[in-house]
Amino acid sequence: MKEIIKEFGEFNGWRGCMGLYFNTKQLRPLKKYGITAATTLEEAYNIINN
């Protein structure tokens, strides 16, 4: 998932939130990290990367 987020981020200049690129089913495993549909791509990548 980290690679996919990085790919979307680099493609569009890290604009947008997770809800634009992933549906609810895809975001469920990321809830344990505190990532929601409103989390920006850059914030989500930083959370997963650390």
N, CA, C and O atoms as a Maestro MAE file, in Angstrom:
{
 s_m_m2io_version
 :::
 2.0.0
}

f_m_ct {
 s_m_title
 :::
 protein
 m_atom[200] {
  # First column is atom index #
  i_m_mmod_type
  r_m_x_coord
  r_m_y_coord
  r_m_z_coord
  i_m_residue_number
  s_m_chain_name
  s_m_pdb_residue_name
  s_m_pdb_atom_name
  i_m_atomic_number
  :::
  1 25 0.828 -1.185 0.000 1 A "MET " " N  " 7
  2 3 0.000 0.000 0.000 1 A "MET " " CA " 6
  3 2 0.874 1.251 0.000 1 A "MET " " C  " 6
  4 15 0.520 2.254 -0.619 1 A "MET " " O  " 8
  5 25 2.009 1.198 0.687 2 A "LYS " " N  " 7
  6 3 2.909 2.343 0.745 2 A "LYS " " CA " 6
  7 2 3.378 2.736 -0.654 2 A "LYS " " C  " 6
  8 15 3.458 3.922 -0.973 2 A "LYS " " O  " 8
  9 25 3.687 1.753 -1.481 3 A "GLU " " N  " 7
  10 3 4.152 2.025 -2.830 3 A "GLU " " CA " 6
  11 2 3.057 2.661 -3.679 3 A "GLU " " C  " 6
  12 15 3.330 3.545 -4.490 3 A "GLU " " O  " 8
  13 25 1.817 2.211 -3.492 4 A "ILE " " N  " 7
  14 3 0.694 2.757 -4.255 4 A "ILE " " CA " 6
  15 2 0.452 4.211 -3.871 4 A "ILE " " C  " 6
  16 15 0.226 5.056 -4.737 4 A "ILE " " O  " 8
  17 25 0.500 4.504 -2.571 5 A "ILE " " N  " 7
  18 3 0.311 5.882 -2.109 5 A "ILE " " CA " 6
  19 2 1.426 6.767 -2.666 5 A "ILE " " C  " 6
  20 15 1.166 7.885 -3.110 5 A "ILE " " O  " 8
  21 25 2.651 6.279 -2.644 6 A "LYS " " N  " 7
  22 3 3.778 7.045 -3.168 6 A "LYS " " CA " 6
  23 2 3.607 7.307 -4.659 6 A "LYS " " C  " 6
  24 15 3.888 8.407 -5.134 6 A "LYS " " O  " 8
  25 25 3.151 6.306 -5.394 7 A "GLU " " N  " 7
  26 3 2.944 6.452 -6.833 7 A "GLU " " CA " 6
  27 2 1.883 7.514 -7.136 7 A "GLU " " C  " 6
  28 15 2.092 8.370 -7.996 7 A "GLU " " O  " 8
  29 25 0.742 7.460 -6.431 8 A "PHE " " N  " 7
  30 3 -0.302 8.469 -6.624 8 A "PHE " " CA " 6
  31 2 0.218 9.851 -6.243 8 A "PHE " " C  " 6
  32 15 -0.062 10.828 -6.938 8 A "PHE " " O  " 8
  33 25 0.966 9.943 -5.157 9 A "GLY " " N  " 7
  34 3 1.489 11.222 -4.699 9 A "GLY " " CA " 6
  35 2 2.464 11.848 -5.670 9 A "GLY " " C  " 6
  36 15 2.385 13.042 -5.956 9 A "GLY " " O  " 8
  37 25 3.383 11.049 -6.178 10 A "GLU " " N  " 7
  38 3 4.361 11.578 -7.120 10 A "GLU " " CA " 6
  39 2 3.720 11.947 -8.451 10 A "GLU " " C  " 6
  40 15 4.178 12.864 -9.133 10 A "GLU " " O  " 8
  41 25 2.669 11.239 -8.818 11 A "PHE " " N  " 7
  42 3 1.989 11.500 -10.084 11 A "PHE " " CA " 6
  43 2 1.289 12.855 -10.081 11 A "PHE " " C  " 6
  44 15 1.315 13.570 -11.082 11 A "PHE " " O  " 8
  45 25 0.662 13.212 -8.957 12 A "ASN " " N  " 7
  46 3 -0.136 14.444 -8.939 12 A "ASN " " CA " 6
  47 2 0.410 15.520 -8.007 12 A "ASN " " C  " 6
  48 15 -0.325 16.442 -7.650 12 A "ASN " " O  " 8
  49 25 1.641 15.435 -7.613 13 A "GLY " " N  " 7
  50 3 2.235 16.469 -6.763 13 A "GLY " " CA " 6
  51 2 1.736 16.445 -5.336 13 A "GLY " " C  " 6
  52 15 1.696 17.490 -4.688 13 A "GLY " " O  " 8
  53 25 1.357 15.294 -4.827 14 A "TRP " " N  " 7
  54 3 0.902 15.085 -3.448 14 A "TRP " " CA " 6
  55 2 -0.362 15.878 -3.116 14 A "TRP " " C  " 6
  56 15 -0.561 16.267 -1.966 14 A "TRP " " O  " 8
  57 25 -1.213 16.118 -4.108 15 A "ARG " " N  " 7
  58 3 -2.487 16.798 -3.867 15 A "ARG " " CA " 6
  59 2 -3.606 15.783 -3.733 15 A "ARG " " C  " 6
  60 15 -3.585 14.733 -4.374 15 A "ARG " " O  " 8
  61 25 -4.579 16.102 -2.897 16 A "GLY " " N  " 7
  62 3 -5.748 15.251 -2.731 16 A "GLY " " CA " 6
  63 2 -5.709 14.453 -1.450 16 A "GLY " " C  " 6
  64 15 -4.695 14.405 -0.754 16 A "GLY " " O  " 8
  65 25 -6.826 13.831 -1.155 17 A "CYS " " N  " 7
  66 3 -6.933 13.029 0.060 17 A "CYS " " CA " 6
  67 2 -7.131 11.559 -0.307 17 A "CYS " " C  " 6
  68 15 -7.386 11.220 -1.463 17 A "CYS " " O  " 8
  69 25 -7.010 10.715 0.680 18 A "MET " " N  " 7
  70 3 -7.088 9.269 0.463 18 A "MET " " CA " 6
  71 2 -8.436 8.853 -0.118 18 A "MET " " C  " 6
  72 15 -8.505 7.911 -0.908 18 A "MET " " O  " 8
  73 25 -9.508 9.547 0.266 19 A "GLY " " N  " 7
  74 3 -10.849 9.210 -0.208 19 A "GLY " " CA " 6
  75 2 -11.029 9.389 -1.708 19 A "GLY " " C  " 6
  76 15 -11.929 8.791 -2.297 19 A "GLY " " O  " 8
  77 25 -10.193 10.198 -2.330 20 A "LEU " " N  " 7
  78 3 -10.287 10.389 -3.784 20 A "LEU " " CA " 6
  79 2 -9.704 9.215 -4.555 20 A "LEU " " C  " 6
  80 15 -10.129 8.936 -5.676 20 A "LEU " " O  " 8
  81 25 -8.742 8.533 -3.970 21 A "TYR " " N  " 7
  82 3 -8.016 7.489 -4.685 21 A "TYR " " CA " 6
  83 2 -8.334 6.069 -4.227 21 A "TYR " " C  " 6
  84 15 -8.086 5.108 -4.956 21 A "TYR " " O  " 8
  85 25 -8.880 5.937 -3.027 22 A "PHE " " N  " 7
  86 3 -9.164 4.610 -2.480 22 A "PHE " " CA " 6
  87 2 -10.589 4.560 -1.966 22 A "PHE " " C  " 6
  88 15 -11.092 5.543 -1.421 22 A "PHE " " O  " 8
  89 25 -11.244 3.419 -2.138 23 A "ASN " " N  " 7
  90 3 -12.596 3.271 -1.600 23 A "ASN " " CA " 6
  91 2 -12.529 2.821 -0.140 23 A "ASN " " C  " 6
  92 15 -11.450 2.545 0.386 23 A "ASN " " O  " 8
  93 25 -13.684 2.751 0.500 24 A "THR " " N  " 7
  94 3 -13.753 2.434 1.928 24 A "THR " " CA " 6
  95 2 -13.147 1.066 2.232 24 A "THR " " C  " 6
  96 15 -12.466 0.894 3.243 24 A "THR " " O  " 8
  97 25 -13.395 0.106 1.363 25 A "LYS " " N  " 7
  98 3 -12.874 -1.248 1.584 25 A "LYS " " CA " 6
  99 2 -11.346 -1.256 1.597 25 A "LYS " " C  " 6
  100 15 -10.732 -1.971 2.389 25 A "LYS " " O  " 8
  101 25 -10.737 -0.464 0.722 26 A "GLN " " N  " 7
  102 3 -9.278 -0.407 0.662 26 A "GLN " " CA " 6
  103 2 -8.690 0.343 1.853 26 A "GLN " " C  " 6
  104 15 -7.551 0.087 2.243 26 A "GLN " " O  " 8
  105 25 -9.459 1.272 2.438 27 A "LEU " " N  " 7
  106 3 -8.957 2.070 3.555 27 A "LEU " " CA " 6
  107 2 -9.100 1.372 4.909 27 A "LEU " " C  " 6
  108 15 -8.451 1.780 5.873 27 A "LEU " " O  " 8
  109 25 -9.917 0.349 5.005 28 A "ARG " " N  " 7
  110 3 -10.151 -0.324 6.296 28 A "ARG " " CA " 6
  111 2 -8.883 -0.801 6.981 28 A "ARG " " C  " 6
  112 15 -8.739 -0.580 8.183 28 A "ARG " " O  " 8
  113 25 -7.950 -1.449 6.275 29 A "PRO " " N  " 7
  114 3 -6.725 -1.900 6.973 29 A "PRO " " CA " 6
  115 2 -5.862 -0.745 7.489 29 A "PRO " " C  " 6
  116 15 -5.045 -0.944 8.388 29 A "PRO " " O  " 8
  117 25 -6.032 0.445 6.938 30 A "LEU " " N  " 7
  118 3 -5.212 1.587 7.334 30 A "LEU " " CA " 6
  119 2 -5.770 2.326 8.546 30 A "LEU " " C  " 6
  120 15 -5.111 3.214 9.086 30 A "LEU " " O  " 8
  121 25 -6.989 1.964 8.981 31 A "LYS " " N  " 7
  122 3 -7.593 2.635 10.137 31 A "LYS " " CA " 6
  123 2 -6.754 2.459 11.395 31 A "LYS " " C  " 6
  124 15 -6.751 3.332 12.262 31 A "LYS " " O  " 8
  125 25 -6.046 1.348 11.503 32 A "LYS " " N  " 7
  126 3 -5.235 1.113 12.700 32 A "LYS " " CA " 6
  127 2 -4.089 2.115 12.814 32 A "LYS " " C  " 6
  128 15 -3.544 2.308 13.900 32 A "LYS " " O  " 8
  129 25 -3.720 2.753 11.703 33 A "TYR " " N  " 7
  130 3 -2.694 3.795 11.713 33 A "TYR " " CA " 6
  131 2 -3.295 5.188 11.877 33 A "TYR " " C  " 6
  132 15 -2.563 6.172 11.982 33 A "TYR " " O  " 8
  133 25 -4.623 5.275 11.900 34 A "GLY " " N  " 7
  134 3 -5.292 6.566 12.023 34 A "GLY " " CA " 6
  135 2 -5.521 7.251 10.690 34 A "GLY " " C  " 6
  136 15 -5.765 8.457 10.644 34 A "GLY " " O  " 8
  137 25 -5.446 6.501 9.615 35 A "ILE " " N  " 7
  138 3 -5.636 7.067 8.279 35 A "ILE " " CA " 6
  139 2 -7.092 6.906 7.879 35 A "ILE " " C  " 6
  140 15 -7.632 5.800 7.897 35 A "ILE " " O  " 8
  141 25 -7.727 8.019 7.518 36 A "THR " " N  " 7
  142 3 -9.124 8.015 7.085 36 A "THR " " CA " 6
  143 2 -9.206 8.536 5.657 36 A "THR " " C  " 6
  144 15 -8.187 8.838 5.037 36 A "THR " " O  " 8
  145 25 -10.430 8.638 5.140 37 A "ALA " " N  " 7
  146 3 -10.633 9.153 3.788 37 A "ALA " " CA " 6
  147 2 -10.229 10.619 3.682 37 A "ALA " " C  " 6
  148 15 -9.890 11.084 2.594 37 A "ALA " " O  " 8
  149 25 -10.258 11.352 4.791 38 A "ALA " " N  " 7
  150 3 -9.923 12.776 4.777 38 A "ALA " " CA " 6
  151 2 -8.424 13.044 4.927 38 A "ALA " " C  " 6
  152 15 -7.992 14.189 4.802 38 A "ALA " " O  " 8
  153 25 -7.638 12.024 5.190 39 A "THR " " N  " 7
  154 3 -6.190 12.186 5.342 39 A "THR " " CA " 6
  155 2 -5.566 12.467 3.980 39 A "THR " " C  " 6
  156 15 -5.892 11.797 3.000 39 A "THR " " O  " 8
  157 25 -4.675 13.446 3.910 40 A "THR " " N  " 7
  158 3 -4.018 13.749 2.636 40 A "THR " " CA " 6
  159 2 -3.030 12.635 2.286 40 A "THR " " C  " 6
  160 15 -2.588 11.877 3.149 40 A "THR " " O  " 8
  161 25 -2.698 12.559 1.003 41 A "LEU " " N  " 7
  162 3 -1.754 11.531 0.554 41 A "LEU " " CA " 6
  163 2 -0.406 11.669 1.245 41 A "LEU " " C  " 6
  164 15 0.192 10.674 1.657 41 A "LEU " " O  " 8
  165 25 0.070 12.899 1.371 42 A "GLU " " N  " 7
  166 3 1.373 13.123 1.982 42 A "GLU " " CA " 6
  167 2 1.374 12.711 3.451 42 A "GLU " " C  " 6
  168 15 2.330 12.089 3.915 42 A "GLU " " O  " 8
  169 25 0.313 13.051 4.191 43 A "GLU " " N  " 7
  170 3 0.227 12.671 5.602 43 A "GLU " " CA " 6
  171 2 0.172 11.154 5.741 43 A "GLU " " C  " 6
  172 15 0.834 10.584 6.607 43 A "GLU " " O  " 8
  173 25 -0.615 10.500 4.891 44 A "ALA " " N  " 7
  174 3 -0.739 9.048 4.955 44 A "ALA " " CA " 6
  175 2 0.596 8.372 4.667 44 A "ALA " " C  " 6
  176 15 0.966 7.414 5.345 44 A "ALA " " O  " 8
  177 25 1.315 8.861 3.674 45 A "TYR " " N  " 7
  178 3 2.615 8.277 3.336 45 A "TYR " " CA " 6
  179 2 3.595 8.449 4.495 45 A "TYR " " C  " 6
  180 15 4.346 7.532 4.826 45 A "TYR " " O  " 8
  181 25 3.581 9.625 5.102 46 A "ASN " " N  " 7
  182 3 4.480 9.875 6.246 46 A "ASN " " CA " 6
  183 2 4.128 8.994 7.426 46 A "ASN " " C  " 6
  184 15 5.027 8.514 8.117 46 A "ASN " " O  " 8
  185 25 2.840 8.764 7.680 47 A "ILE " " N  " 7
  186 3 2.422 7.903 8.802 47 A "ILE " " CA " 6
  187 2 2.880 6.469 8.559 47 A "ILE " " C  " 6
  188 15 3.417 5.830 9.464 47 A "ILE " " O  " 8
  189 25 2.674 5.962 7.361 48 A "ILE " " N  " 7
  190 3 3.049 4.579 7.056 48 A "ILE " " CA " 6
  191 2 4.564 4.417 6.998 48 A "ILE " " C  " 6
  192 15 5.098 3.379 7.389 48 A "ILE " " O  " 8
  193 25 5.245 5.435 6.514 49 A "ASN " " N  " 7
  194 3 6.691 5.368 6.349 49 A "ASN " " CA " 6
  195 2 7.435 5.379 7.678 49 A "ASN " " C  " 6
  196 15 8.543 4.850 7.762 49 A "ASN " " O  " 8
  197 25 6.858 5.963 8.705 50 A "ASN " " N  " 7
  198 3 7.550 6.049 10.014 50 A "ASN " " CA " 6
  199 2 7.162 4.963 10.934 50 A "ASN " " C  " 6
  200 15 7.656 4.903 12.060 50 A "ASN " " O  " 8
  :::
 }
 m_bond[199] {
  # First column is bond index #
  i_m_from
  i_m_to
  i_m_order
  :::
  1 1 2 1
  2 2 3 1
  3 3 4 2
  4 3 5 1
  5 5 6 1
  6 6 7 1
  7 7 8 2
  8 7 9 1
  9 9 10 1
  10 10 11 1
  11 11 12 2
  12 11 13 1
  13 13 14 1
  14 14 15 1
  15 15 16 2
  16 15 17 1
  17 17 18 1
  18 18 19 1
  19 19 20 2
  20 19 21 1
  21 21 22 1
  22 22 23 1
  23 23 24 2
  24 23 25 1
  25 25 26 1
  26 26 27 1
  27 27 28 2
  28 27 29 1
  29 29 30 1
  30 30 31 1
  31 31 32 2
  32 31 33 1
  33 33 34 1
  34 34 35 1
  35 35 36 2
  36 35 37 1
  37 37 38 1
  38 38 39 1
  39 39 40 2
  40 39 41 1
  41 41 42 1
  42 42 43 1
  43 43 44 2
  44 43 45 1
  45 45 46 1
  46 46 47 1
  47 47 48 2
  48 47 49 1
  49 49 50 1
  50 50 51 1
  51 51 52 2
  52 51 53 1
  53 53 54 1
  54 54 55 1
  55 55 56 2
  56 55 57 1
  57 57 58 1
  58 58 59 1
  59 59 60 2
  60 59 61 1
  61 61 62 1
  62 62 63 1
  63 63 64 2
  64 63 65 1
  65 65 66 1
  66 66 67 1
  67 67 68 2
  68 67 69 1
  69 69 70 1
  70 70 71 1
  71 71 72 2
  72 71 73 1
  73 73 74 1
  74 74 75 1
  75 75 76 2
  76 75 77 1
  77 77 78 1
  78 78 79 1
  79 79 80 2
  80 79 81 1
  81 81 82 1
  82 82 83 1
  83 83 84 2
  84 83 85 1
  85 85 86 1
  86 86 87 1
  87 87 88 2
  88 87 89 1
  89 89 90 1
  90 90 91 1
  91 91 92 2
  92 91 93 1
  93 93 94 1
  94 94 95 1
  95 95 96 2
  96 95 97 1
  97 97 98 1
  98 98 99 1
  99 99 100 2
  100 99 101 1
  101 101 102 1
  102 102 103 1
  103 103 104 2
  104 103 105 1
  105 105 106 1
  106 106 107 1
  107 107 108 2
  108 107 109 1
  109 109 110 1
  110 110 111 1
  111 111 112 2
  112 111 113 1
  113 113 114 1
  114 114 115 1
  115 115 116 2
  116 115 117 1
  117 117 118 1
  118 118 119 1
  119 119 120 2
  120 119 121 1
  121 121 122 1
  122 122 123 1
  123 123 124 2
  124 123 125 1
  125 125 126 1
  126 126 127 1
  127 127 128 2
  128 127 129 1
  129 129 130 1
  130 130 131 1
  131 131 132 2
  132 131 133 1
  133 133 134 1
  134 134 135 1
  135 135 136 2
  136 135 137 1
  137 137 138 1
  138 138 139 1
  139 139 140 2
  140 139 141 1
  141 141 142 1
  142 142 143 1
  143 143 144 2
  144 143 145 1
  145 145 146 1
  146 146 147 1
  147 147 148 2
  148 147 149 1
  149 149 150 1
  150 150 151 1
  151 151 152 2
  152 151 153 1
  153 153 154 1
  154 154 155 1
  155 155 156 2
  156 155 157 1
  157 157 158 1
  158 158 159 1
  159 159 160 2
  160 159 161 1
  161 161 162 1
  162 162 163 1
  163 163 164 2
  164 163 165 1
  165 165 166 1
  166 166 167 1
  167 167 168 2
  168 167 169 1
  169 169 170 1
  170 170 171 1
  171 171 172 2
  172 171 173 1
  173 173 174 1
  174 174 175 1
  175 175 176 2
  176 175 177 1
  177 177 178 1
  178 178 179 1
  179 179 180 2
  180 179 181 1
  181 181 182 1
  182 182 183 1
  183 183 184 2
  184 183 185 1
  185 185 186 1
  186 186 187 1
  187 187 188 2
  188 187 189 1
  189 189 190 1
  190 190 191 1
  191 191 192 2
  192 191 193 1
  193 193 194 1
  194 194 195 1
  195 195 196 2
  196 195 197 1
  197 197 198 1
  198 198 199 1
  199 199 200 2
  :::
 }
}
